[in-house]
Amino acid sequence: MTDVLVADCNLNSVCERLEHCCVETSVTEPETKRQSNTGAKLWGRVRNKLLRQKLDPQTVQSKNWHMDVIEMNGIKVEFSMKFTSRDLSLKRTPSKKQSGVFGVKIGVVTKRERSKVPYIVRQCIEEVEKRGIEEVGIYRISGVATDIQALKAVFDTNTKDILVMLSEMDINAIAGTLKLYFRELPEPLLTDRLYLAFMEGIALSDPAAKENCMMHLLRSLPEPNLITFLSLLEHLKRVAEKEPINKMSLHNLGTVFGPTLLRPSEVEQKAHINLASDIWSHDVMAQVQVLLYYLQHPPISIAELKRNTLYYSTDV
């Protein structure tokens, strides 16, 4: 009998665990003369059951655990699941945590590490460029949730196993870990304070005014945020250069990272609750357009931004 607990996690990773358990069980008990494909068939039944429950409004709305049992040829799978709403699962809460890197302000991490860009960002980017830059759907295809959580734990504890795990881990899990890091920052990389200014800047119709505004906003970022953003920007451009192979265009990458790097604060999210969904969708599209603007922009140097600080601050 295999017990599997399912709670607000990646459905594919759950099914992979179930498939492994089912196949392992069927292989280790040959004396029962079960069919060789029992594990695969049982996994298929469990997967279908999970998908049906995921789409069942009554199951989704219930706050209680739902228990079920599926049995085939003497192999029994028992599992329990309940669902958490997307709003709750993606909600950002202020963190007082100062150790580790996930959920810690980027300025705190870089100061502790005495670096300009957090170690986790540098290492994940390096590994993706080393062996994942030609991977089809890189950053779009989700990694296995358990692998991502394992990498998160290793980075948080700063063990000596980081480089070994990075070299052996599936590249989509590494890409997923990088996205998770930015998603769990106490405030987005482009900051809460500048959110509305970015929304207004990207909506400007005059190209010169938009250029001045968008560059001034970059210069207004805290230095760790700015340097990390520019590092990520150049990395994503290099990924997009391989679009004929990896199928990830600048627009695709902007769609993946835009709402993560630039998102409204908790106060602004509450203000949007009663607004129409199309207005909320417009905000998401604007977040994508902001990142796309910088991705399509010629290389941006910190030295140039600093030289033109006075120009931007007087003309915007």
Beta strands, then each sheet from edge to edge (+ up, - down):
strand 1: 2-7
strand 2: 66-72
strand 3: 75-82
sheet 1: 1+ 3+ 2-
end
